[in-house]
């Protein structure tokens, strides 16, 4: 599947979320939703990804989930004093 980069001004919100390690609620284009803490972005095979950490059950271990940016419909910052609330990506 061809990767379609997101707009630069929208990418800035993802960078802010990663810098502040915001807890996010992420709605995907397929209708699913993921919650986790924004960690970083990465590029692999000319595609951009957001990496979020999610807690594993009641354990202190964390899983890292990789989400391709063009699959994200919206992100909502769940932290109380976040610099943004909901941003529509696609």
BELUR-V407948 format. One record per backbone hydrogen bond with DSSP energy under -0.5 kcal/mol. NH is the residue of the N-H (numbers start at 1). CO is the residue of the C=O. E is the energy in kcal/mol with one decimal. If there is no record, write none. Layout:
((NH CO E) (NH CO E))
This chain:
((5 3 -0.6) (10 7 -0.7) (11 7 -2.0) (12 8 -1.6) (13 9 -0.6) (13 10 -0.6) (14 10 -1.1) (15 11 -2.2) (16 12 -2.4) (17 13 -2.3) (18 14 -2.0) (19 15 -2.7) (20 16 -2.3) (21 17 -0.7) (22 17 -2.1) (24 36 -3.5) (25 76 -2.3) (26 24 -0.5) (26 34 -3.5) (27 25 -0.5) (27 74 -2.3) (28 32 -2.9) (29 71 -2.6) (31 28 -2.0) (34 26 -2.4) (36 24 -1.9) (37 53 -2.6) (38 22 -3.0) (39 51 -2.7) (40 51 -1.2) (42 49 -1.9) (44 47 -2.5) (47 44 -1.3) (49 42 -2.7) (50 67 -2.8) (51 40 -3.2) (52 50 -0.5) (52 65 -2.6) (53 37 -2.6) (54 63 -2.8) (56 61 -1.8) (57 55 -0.8) (59 56 -2.3) (63 54 -3.0) (65 52 -3.2) (65 63 -0.5) (67 50 -2.8) (67 65 -0.5) (69 48 -2.2) (71 68 -2.1) (72 69 -1.5) (73 27 -3.0) (74 27 -1.7) (75 87 -2.2) (76 25 -2.2) (77 85 -2.7) (78 23 -3.3) (79 23 -0.6) (82 79 -1.3) (87 75 -2.7) (89 73 -2.6) (89 87 -0.6) (90 73 -1.2))
